[in-house]
Amino acid sequence: MNSDQPERYTACERCGKKILEKCAIEDSGKILCGDCVVLNTDKEVQHAEKIVKQKRKEEYQLEHKRIIKKQRQRALYVFIACVAIFGCVQIFNYMNRPEPVKSIHIDLKKNRDTMRSLIVFAIHSYQTDHKGAAPDSLDKLVPNYLSEKLQPFLENFEYKKSGNATFVIEEKNK
């Protein structure tokens, strides 16, 4: 370059500061000084960062919503599976429920063999509790070994103790 030429100055269109023409920077059709270009660039960078930050936030929210939706679907599937299993268990239990116990009525006046069996069982329980000794009478069996409700039926039997541990039960004449 020729050093004889005078240096030419121009003004920054943004701040109005005088700058050498050769140092001036053209930005979007405007002549600007270096400081204004840096300031403009900083603003553009901040704006770009703001846009990127907003975009990331939106992407995060979309991903978060997608994950929540997936979790809710899984929870719904688990709930449906639990209800189905519960239903199957209920059906299984219903189909395999035990039959109700059928009660029978025994007329002990007519069915003396059953009454005799109850007396023999009561005497055996008495002997277990009394070192093998048989009771002196059938009345000793009430109420610990036979119910008081059965006491009137004892009159139909004759009880004889034939030793310490032996006995005879005979049915009285009808």
C-alpha positions as CSV (number, residue, x, y, z in Angstrom):
1,M,0.0,0.0,0.0
2,N,0.9,3.5,-0.5
3,S,1.7,5.3,2.7
4,D,1.1,8.7,1.1
5,Q,-2.5,8.4,1.0
6,P,-4.3,9.9,3.9
7,E,-6.2,7.5,6.1
8,R,-9.8,7.6,5.7
9,Y,-12.3,7.5,8.5
10,T,-15.9,6.4,8.7
11,A,-18.4,6.3,11.4
12,C,-19.9,3.1,13.0
13,E,-23.6,3.1,12.0
14,R,-24.5,1.7,15.4
15,C,-22.6,3.6,18.0
16,G,-21.3,6.5,15.9
17,K,-17.7,6.1,16.8
18,K,-15.0,7.1,14.2
19,I,-13.1,4.2,12.9
20,L,-10.5,3.7,10.1
21,E,-12.2,2.7,6.9
22,K,-9.9,-0.3,6.6
23,C,-10.9,-1.5,10.1
24,A,-14.6,-1.1,9.5
25,I,-16.6,-4.3,9.2
26,E,-19.7,-4.7,7.1
27,D,-22.4,-6.7,8.9
28,S,-25.8,-7.2,7.3
29,G,-25.3,-4.2,5.0
30,K,-24.2,-1.9,7.9
31,I,-20.7,-0.5,8.6
32,L,-19.8,-1.3,12.2
33,C,-16.8,-1.0,14.5
34,G,-15.2,-4.1,16.0
35,D,-16.9,-3.5,19.4
36,C,-20.3,-3.4,17.9
37,V,-19.7,-6.5,15.8
38,V,-18.6,-8.4,19.0
39,L,-21.7,-7.0,20.8
40,N,-23.9,-8.0,17.9
41,T,-22.3,-11.5,17.8
42,D,-22.8,-11.9,21.6
43,K,-26.5,-11.1,21.2
44,E,-26.8,-13.5,18.4
45,V,-25.0,-16.2,20.4
46,Q,-27.2,-15.5,23.5
47,H,-30.3,-15.7,21.3
48,A,-29.1,-18.9,19.7
49,E,-28.3,-20.4,23.1
50,K,-31.8,-19.4,24.3
51,I,-33.4,-21.1,21.3
52,V,-31.3,-24.2,21.8
53,K,-32.1,-24.2,25.5
54,Q,-35.8,-23.9,24.7
55,K,-35.6,-26.7,22.1
56,R,-33.8,-29.0,24.6
57,K,-36.5,-28.2,27.2
58,E,-39.3,-29.1,24.7
59,E,-37.5,-32.3,23.8
60,Y,-37.0,-33.2,27.4
61,Q,-40.7,-32.6,28.1
62,L,-41.7,-34.7,25.1
63,E,-39.4,-37.5,26.2
64,H,-40.7,-37.2,29.8
65,K,-44.3,-37.4,28.6
66,R,-43.4,-40.4,26.4
67,I,-41.8,-42.2,29.4
68,I,-44.8,-41.4,31.7
69,K,-47.1,-42.7,29.0
70,K,-45.1,-45.9,28.7
71,Q,-45.0,-46.3,32.5
72,R,-48.8,-45.8,32.7
73,Q,-49.3,-48.4,30.0
74,R,-47.1,-50.9,31.9
75,A,-49.0,-50.2,35.1
76,L,-52.3,-50.8,33.3
77,Y,-51.0,-54.1,31.9
78,V,-49.8,-55.1,35.4
79,F,-53.2,-54.1,36.8
80,I,-55.1,-56.1,34.1
81,A,-52.8,-59.1,34.7
82,C,-53.5,-58.9,38.5
83,V,-57.2,-58.7,37.9
84,A,-57.1,-61.6,35.5
85,I,-55.1,-63.7,37.9
86,F,-57.4,-62.8,40.8
87,G,-60.4,-63.8,38.7
88,C,-58.8,-67.1,37.7
89,V,-58.0,-67.8,41.4
90,Q,-61.6,-67.0,42.4
91,I,-63.0,-69.3,39.7
92,F,-60.5,-72.0,40.7
93,N,-61.5,-71.6,44.4
94,Y,-65.2,-71.7,43.5
95,M,-64.9,-74.8,41.3
96,N,-62.8,-76.6,44.0
97,R,-64.8,-75.5,47.0
98,P,-65.5,-78.4,49.4
99,E,-69.0,-79.8,49.5
100,P,-70.9,-78.6,52.5
101,V,-70.9,-81.0,55.4
102,K,-74.2,-82.9,55.5
103,S,-75.5,-83.3,59.0
104,I,-77.5,-86.4,59.9
105,H,-79.9,-86.9,62.7
106,I,-79.5,-90.1,64.7
107,D,-82.3,-91.2,66.9
108,L,-80.4,-92.7,69.8
109,K,-83.6,-94.4,71.2
110,K,-83.9,-96.4,68.0
111,N,-80.2,-96.7,67.1
112,R,-78.8,-98.2,70.3
113,D,-75.6,-99.4,68.6
114,T,-74.5,-95.8,68.0
115,M,-75.2,-95.0,71.7
116,R,-73.3,-98.1,72.8
117,S,-70.3,-97.0,70.7
118,L,-70.4,-93.5,72.3
119,I,-70.4,-95.1,75.7
120,V,-67.5,-97.4,74.9
121,F,-65.5,-94.4,73.5
122,A,-66.3,-92.4,76.6
123,I,-65.2,-95.2,78.9
124,H,-61.9,-95.6,76.9
125,S,-61.3,-91.8,77.3
126,Y,-62.0,-92.1,81.1
127,Q,-59.6,-95.0,81.4
128,T,-56.9,-93.0,79.5
129,D,-57.2,-90.2,82.1
130,H,-57.5,-92.6,85.1
131,K,-54.5,-95.0,84.6
132,G,-56.6,-97.7,83.0
133,A,-59.3,-97.9,85.7
134,A,-62.9,-98.2,84.5
135,P,-65.6,-95.9,86.0
136,D,-67.8,-97.2,88.8
137,S,-70.9,-96.2,86.9
138,L,-71.9,-94.6,83.6
139,D,-72.9,-91.5,85.5
140,K,-69.2,-90.8,86.1
141,L,-68.8,-90.2,82.4
142,V,-71.1,-87.1,82.5
143,P,-70.2,-84.3,81.8
144,N,-66.5,-84.7,81.1
145,Y,-66.8,-87.7,78.7
146,L,-70.4,-87.6,77.6
147,S,-72.7,-84.7,77.1
148,E,-75.4,-84.1,79.7
149,K,-77.9,-84.4,76.8
150,L,-77.0,-88.0,76.4
151,Q,-77.6,-88.9,80.1
152,P,-81.3,-90.0,79.6
153,F,-80.1,-92.6,77.0
154,L,-77.8,-94.2,79.6
155,E,-80.8,-95.7,81.3
156,N,-81.2,-98.1,78.3
157,F,-77.9,-99.8,79.2
158,E,-76.8,-101.9,82.1
159,Y,-73.1,-101.3,83.1
160,K,-71.2,-103.8,85.2
161,K,-67.6,-103.3,86.3
162,S,-66.0,-106.8,86.3
163,G,-62.5,-105.8,87.3
164,N,-60.4,-102.7,87.7
165,A,-60.1,-102.2,84.0
166,T,-62.8,-104.5,82.6
167,F,-66.5,-103.9,82.2
168,V,-69.6,-105.2,80.5
169,I,-72.3,-103.2,78.8
170,E,-75.6,-104.8,78.1
171,E,-78.7,-103.4,76.6
172,K,-81.8,-103.4,78.9
173,N,-84.9,-105.1,77.6
174,K,-86.9,-102.9,75.3
